């Protein structure tokens, strides 16, 4: 599913030409399909319904609120329900006009209702214990916004969702259809672009290795003061070389790597150094299931060639696994981006 969203985002670059300014506010229903794995690695698919409202806050950003109800998330026959109140942030490297790819993050309050089997009780004489708790939820991913005329907006996004302290670590596809209201936002647009990326992971220490090259999307946008804001989102097939039992030896992860880029601009393009945080969302069964944190830093260059810009980069990656192990490696990649954003005007 996540690879399909990556493909939709890449294809949307063809149609992502600048359009008219968009209305600032949108509100409408949201539907999602979420995939959870049980402890044996079997996938279970569920659906949810809710509503979203969002406000364009700048040329590159939108802030929203989403309420979603997941009536059934049980993978083992027990009761598991979720009500999620989320604060959403949408990052548009080329603005929210026309067909607009975006990166999204969400921080929310999760009300989780779960049942646990009764213990120390004769068979069939006791009922499961049901409890409700409030927890923090985290989600990140990418998507595409489609402006349908001046009064309607549709968004499609794929993301990793986790509610720590529960069994909810999953991939989710979310669809929203909204009515657009309010005045139009035109703004002062700066240069921004995005494009498909591919990279290889070279391990230095730790027991994690890559099963295949990483594929993803690289975002880039100039700021109004100095420097550039970058973001790369990768689908990362990994494997664990220490002692483990299948299917726990081959986790899949979504890497979310925002960073700040300080650069110089020779005539042929741009040379930059980058530093930022790193999140790895692991949704498959195993010891790494959940979110691992770390940092990344390195160098890269953008090489201009007409309407196309090539990027070559390398960065040192540090990731602290949920087991406590520190993983170090070098990620070397390439990216191709069309020139979509305009200069300041």
ZAZADREN-700966 format. One record per residue (C-alpha): residue number from 1; y, z, x. Coordinates in steps of 0.001 Angstrom, whole numbers, plus 524288, in hexadecimal, padded with zeros to 5 digits. Layout:
<recs>
NUM  Y  Z  X .
...
</recs>
This chain:
<recs>
1  80000  80000  80000 .
2  809AA  80395  80AAC .
3  806FC  7F6CF  811E0 .
4  80A21  7EF9A  8052D .
5  8176A  7F65C  80452 .
6  81A0A  7F2BB  8128F .
7  81713  7E4A1  80F13 .
8  81FEC  7E4B1  80321 .
9  82B0F  7EA35  80B4C .
10  8294E  7DFD9  815CF .
11  828B7  7D4B7  80BEB .
12  834FC  7D9CC  80538 .
13  83CBB  7D6BB  81193 .
14  83C70  7C878  80DB4 .
15  843A7  7CB68  80117 .
16  84C5E  7D651  8060C .
17  85904  7CED4  80604 .
18  8659D  7D647  8032F .
19  86973  7D6D0  7F4DB .
20  87460  7DC84  7ECDE .
21  8779D  7EAEB  7ED33 .
22  86E26  7F352  7E568 .
23  87100  7FD65  7DAF8 .
24  87123  80B11  7E0A3 .
25  86811  81251  7D742 .
26  85A6D  80F50  7D23C .
27  850FF  816C1  7C975 .
28  8439D  81363  7C3FA .
29  8350C  8167C  7C2DF .
30  82BC6  8173F  7CE81 .
31  81D35  8147C  7CF51 .
32  8149E  816F5  7DB17 .
33  806A8  81513  7DFA2 .
34  801F1  81F3C  7E959 .
35  7F58E  81F17  7F19F .
36  7EF26  82BC8  7F617 .
37  7E34A  82D35  7FEDF .
38  7D955  83806  7FCE8 .
39  7D2E6  83F74  80805 .
40  7C875  834D9  80921 .
41  7D28B  82A13  80AFC .
42  7D0D9  82411  7FD70 .
43  7DD68  81EE8  7F750 .
44  7E1D1  822D0  7E9A2 .
45  7ED22  81C3D  7E2A7 .
46  7F63C  822BF  7D8D2 .
47  802DC  81F5D  7D1DC .
48  80F70  8268A  7CEC2 .
49  81B6F  82498  7C665 .
50  8295D  82951  7C7DC .
51  8379C  8256E  7C8A9 .
52  8417C  822E9  7D385 .
53  85038  822AB  7D4D3 .
54  85768  81E36  7E11A .
55  8655D  81C66  7E5D8 .
56  869F3  8131F  7F098 .
57  87151  81BC1  7FA45 .
58  874CB  811B8  804AF .
59  87212  80426  809FF .
60  86512  80888  80F8D .
61  860F5  813E1  806EE .
62  85D10  8185C  7F968 .
63  859A4  82615  7F4AF .
64  8512D  828BB  7E8EB .
65  8496C  83297  7E10B .
66  83B9B  8300F  7DC05 .
67  83337  83844  7D2EF .
68  824BE  83477  7D279 .
69  818F6  839F5  7CB58 .
70  80B5A  8384E  7D136 .
71  80286  83CE5  7C62D .
72  7F599  83BCB  7CD87 .
73  7F395  83BAF  7DC52 .
74  7E5EB  84162  7DCD6 .
75  7DC65  83B83  7E6A3 .
76  7D197  845AC  7E4CC .
77  7D142  848AC  7D632 .
78  7DA74  8544A  7D714 .
79  7E7E3  85500  7D0D8 .
80  7F358  84FCE  7D8DE .
81  8008E  84BF8  7D32E .
82  80DD9  849AF  7D932 .
83  81BD2  8495B  7D458 .
84  82519  84480  7DEE5 .
85  833EE  845DF  7DF2C .
86  83874  83D77  7EA8E .
87  84550  83ACC  7F170 .
88  84482  82CB6  7F64D .
89  84BDF  825F9  80143 .
90  84BBB  8170F  8024E .
91  85005  8104F  80EE1 .
92  85418  801F0  80D99 .
93  8560E  7FB61  81AEA .
94  85C19  7EF30  81499 .
95  86237  7F5B0  808B9 .
96  85D3D  7F6D0  7FACC .
97  860EB  7E8F4  7F6B7 .
98  857AD  7DE50  7F21C .
99  849CA  7E0A7  7F6E2 .
100  84B66  7ECC3  7FF52 .
101  8408C  7F325  8077C .
102  84240  801B8  809A4 .
103  83C4A  80DB2  80FFC .
104  83ACF  819CD  8079C .
105  838EF  82859  809B9 .
106  83711  832FE  7FFA1 .
107  837E4  841C0  8003E .
108  833C6  8487B  7F3DA .
109  82F12  85455  7EC71 .
110  820D6  85332  7E855 .
111  81AD4  85B32  7DD61 .
112  80C40  85AB7  7E010 .
113  8020C  85F74  7D65F .
114  7F468  860CB  7DC33 .
115  7E7B3  86754  7D8A4 .
116  7DE6D  86E73  7E1C5 .
117  7D037  871EE  7DEC0 .
118  7CDD2  88009  7DB20 .
119  7C68D  887B2  7E5A7 .
120  7BD16  89314  7E4F7 .
121  7B9E8  89042  7D6E4 .
122  7AD03  88D01  7CFFD .
123  7AAEA  87E88  7CD76 .
124  7B1DE  87923  7C153 .
125  7B7A1  88672  7BDC4 .
126  7C4FD  8849F  7C41D .
127  7CF7A  87A2D  7C33A .
128  7D6E3  87403  7CE78 .
129  7E375  87AAF  7D29D .
130  7EF90  87275  7CFA9 .
131  7FC36  874E5  7D721 .
132  80987  86E57  7D7FC .
133  811CC  86E9D  7E450 .
134  81ED9  868FE  7E8DB .
135  81EAC  861A7  7F5BF .
136  826EC  85845  7FDB6 .
137  82304  849E3  7FD1B .
138  82610  83F58  8072A .
139  824FD  83094  805F4 .
140  8292B  824E0  80E23 .
141  826E2  8163E  80DAB .
142  82D47  80925  80AFB .
143  82FC9  7FFD7  7FFCB .
144  8379D  7F4B3  7F9F4 .
145  842BF  7F505  7F018 .
146  844CE  7E95E  7E714 .
147  851BA  7E825  7DFEB .
148  84F85  7E10E  7D300 .
149  85CF6  7DC0E  7CF66 .
150  867CA  7E61B  7CEC1 .
151  86187  7F011  7C5A6 .
152  85356  7F207  7C9B1 .
153  84C4C  7F65E  7D614 .
154  83DD9  7F6F6  7D9B4 .
155  83821  7FDB8  7E5AC .
156  82A7E  7FD7F  7EB94 .
157  82707  806F6  7F664 .
158  81B40  80BCB  7FDE2 .
159  81B83  8195B  803F0 .
160  813EB  824B1  8098F .
161  814A6  830F1  8011D .
162  810E0  83EBB  80504 .
163  81169  84BFB  7FE64 .
164  80E37  855C3  8094C .
165  80517  860A6  80544 .
166  7FDE3  85803  7FB8B .
167  7F3FE  84CE3  7FC1B .
168  7FE98  842C9  7F97C .
169  80058  839BB  80530 .
170  80074  82BEC  8001E .
171  80597  81E0C  7FFED .
172  80DB5  81A8B  7F412 .
173  8131D  80DDD  7EE78 .
174  81EF3  81045  7E5CC .
175  825B7  806E4  7DC6A .
176  832D4  80958  7D5E2 .
177  83A65  8015A  7CBED .
178  84863  805A2  7C9C3 .
179  854C4  80280  7C269 .
180  8607A  800FB  7CB88 .
181  86D37  8075F  7C74B .
182  87ACB  80A3D  7CC7E .
183  88444  802E6  7D51D .
184  88004  7F96D  7DF9C .
185  87EBA  7FD82  7EDCB .
186  882DD  7F316  7F78B .
187  885DB  7FAE2  803D7 .
188  88849  7F7AB  81210 .
189  87B55  7F26B  816E8 .
190  87722  7F397  82511 .
191  86CA7  7EC00  82C2C .
192  85EDF  7EF8F  82832 .
193  8518D  7E92E  82888 .
194  84304  7EBD9  82795 .
195  83665  7E4D4  82A3E .
196  827BF  7E5D7  82C83 .
197  8232F  7ED53  83881 .
198  81685  7EE8F  8401E .
199  8133F  7F7FF  84B18 .
200  8084C  7FD9C  85349 .
201  8062E  80BFA  85664 .
202  802AE  80F9D  86469 .
203  7FDA9  81DB2  8652F .
204  801DB  826CF  8700E .
205  7FBB5  833AC  86BCA .
206  7F4F5  83900  85FCB .
207  7E92A  8347B  8580C .
208  7EFA6  82AA5  84EE8 .
209  7EE20  81C18  85166 .
210  7F1DD  80FD9  849E9 .
211  7E707  80807  8433F .
212  7EFC8  7FC0D  84207 .
213  7FE02  7F818  84432 .
214  8081E  7FE9C  83B79 .
215  80F61  7F611  831A3 .
216  81BD9  7F982  82A8B .
217  82A32  7F6F6  8280C .
218  835C2  7F988  83106 .
219  84332  7FCA0  82B19 .
220  85029  7FC20  8325A .
221  85E41  7FE29  82E24 .
222  86B1B  80015  8356B .
223  872F7  80C40  83221 .
224  88187  80C8D  82F2D .
225  88461  814F7  83B1F .
226  87B86  8120D  846B0 .
227  86D82  80EDB  8494C .
228  862BD  80A14  84066 .
229  8593C  810B9  83733 .
230  84B3C  80BD5  83870 .
231  83EC2  80E89  83101 .
232  830E1  809AD  832A1 .
233  825F8  80BF8  828BA .
234  81823  808C2  82D46 .
235  80A8D  808CD  827A0 .
236  8025D  80EFA  83265 .
237  7F363  80E48  83293 .
238  7EF08  8194F  83BA1 .
239  7E271  81F2A  840C6 .
240  7DF12  82C6D  84648 .
241  7D729  82CCC  852CC .
242  7D3E2  83B41  85277 .
243  7C831  840A2  84B20 .
244  7C958  83D57  83CB4 .
245  7C0DB  83911  83155 .
246  7C30C  82C1E  829FA .
247  7CB57  828B3  8226C .
248  7D449  83284  8290E .
249  7D44C  82B18  835F7 .
250  7DCC3  81FAB  8316E .
251  7E920  8246A  82A83 .
252  7F387  81B06  8259F .
253  801C3  81EF9  826DF .
254  80F4D  81A91  822CD .
255  8190B  81C4E  82DF6 .
256  82742  81EB6  82A4B .
257  83021  81DF3  8364A .
258  83EF2  81E64  83423 .
259  84791  81E33  8402B .
260  85544  81CF0  84597 .
261  857B9  8116C  84EAE .
262  8626C  8116E  85917 .
263  86458  80389  85DD1 .
264  86BB0  7F9DB  8663E .
265  86D9F  7EBD2  861BE .
266  86C7C  7E116  86C12 .
267  86E86  7D2FB  8679B .
268  86003  7D0C4  86522 .
269  85E1F  7DC34  85BAA .
270  85D22  7EAF4  85CC1 .
271  85709  7F4DF  86605 .
272  8552E  802A2  860B1 .
273  84F2A  80FF8  86289 .
274  849A1  81730  856C9 .
275  845AC  8251F  8535A .
276  84102  82AC9  84691 .
277  83722  832C6  83EFF .
278  8297D  82E4C  83B2F .
279  82173  8314B  82F0B .
280  81345  82D40  82D5D .
281  80DD1  82E03  81FA4 .
282  7FEE0  82E2B  81FA8 .
283  7F908  82C3F  81223 .
284  7EAA5  82A8A  8159D .
285  7E087  83569  8166D .
286  7DFF2  83CB0  8234F .
287  7E629  8470D  82BC3 .
288  7F313  83FA3  82C7E .
289  7F520  83E41  81DE0 .
290  8034D  84139  81AA4 .
291  80FC6  83F56  8228F .
292  81077  84090  83162 .
293  81DB0  84168  83827 .
294  8231B  83D0F  84524 .
295  82DD3  83587  84C25 .
296  82F29  82824  8525C .
297  8386F  821DF  85C13 .
298  8393D  8156D  863E6 .
299  84048  808BE  866A8 .
300  840CA  7FB47  8607D .
301  8483A  7EEA2  85FC5 .
302  84C52  7E51D  85523 .
303  84C8F  7D6E0  85960 .
304  854AA  7CDCF  850DE .
305  84FBF  7C017  84E16 .
306  857DE  7B962  843C2 .
307  85517  7BF6B  83676 .
308  8498E  7C711  83BED .
309  8496A  7D35C  8443E .
310  83DB4  7D76F  84C75 .
311  83B87  7E5A8  85006 .
312  83328  7EB4A  85AEC .
313  83215  7FA02  85C41 .
314  82A54  804FD  86255 .
315  82AF3  81374  85F84 .
316  82481  82010  86386 .
317  81E3D  826ED  857EF .
318  81B21  8356B  8569C .
319  813A8  839DF  84A9F .
320  80ED7  84789  84764 .
321  80280  8468D  83F38 .
322  7FF13  84FFE  83453 .
323  7F464  85563  83D2D .
324  7FEF9  85967  846E5 .
325  7FB6C  84F0C  85106 .
326  806A0  847D8  857A5 .
327  8051C  8391B  8585A .
328  80D25  830CB  861B9 .
329  80D45  8220C  86260 .
330  81572  815D6  8643E .
331  817EF  80C86  858FF .
332  81B77  7FEA7  85D24 .
333  81F93  7F516  852AA .
334  8265A  7E8AC  84E7A .
335  82E16  7E565  8424B .
336  8345E  7D96F  83C35 .
337  8407A  7DAB1  833AD .
338  84900  7D083  82CF6 .
339  857AA  7D244  82D59 .
340  85A17  7D73C  81F85 .
341  8655F  7E0DF  82049 .
342  87392  7DD0F  8221B .
343  87DCF  7E23D  82B3D .
344  887EE  7EC06  826B2 .
345  89186  7E65C  81D30 .
</recs>
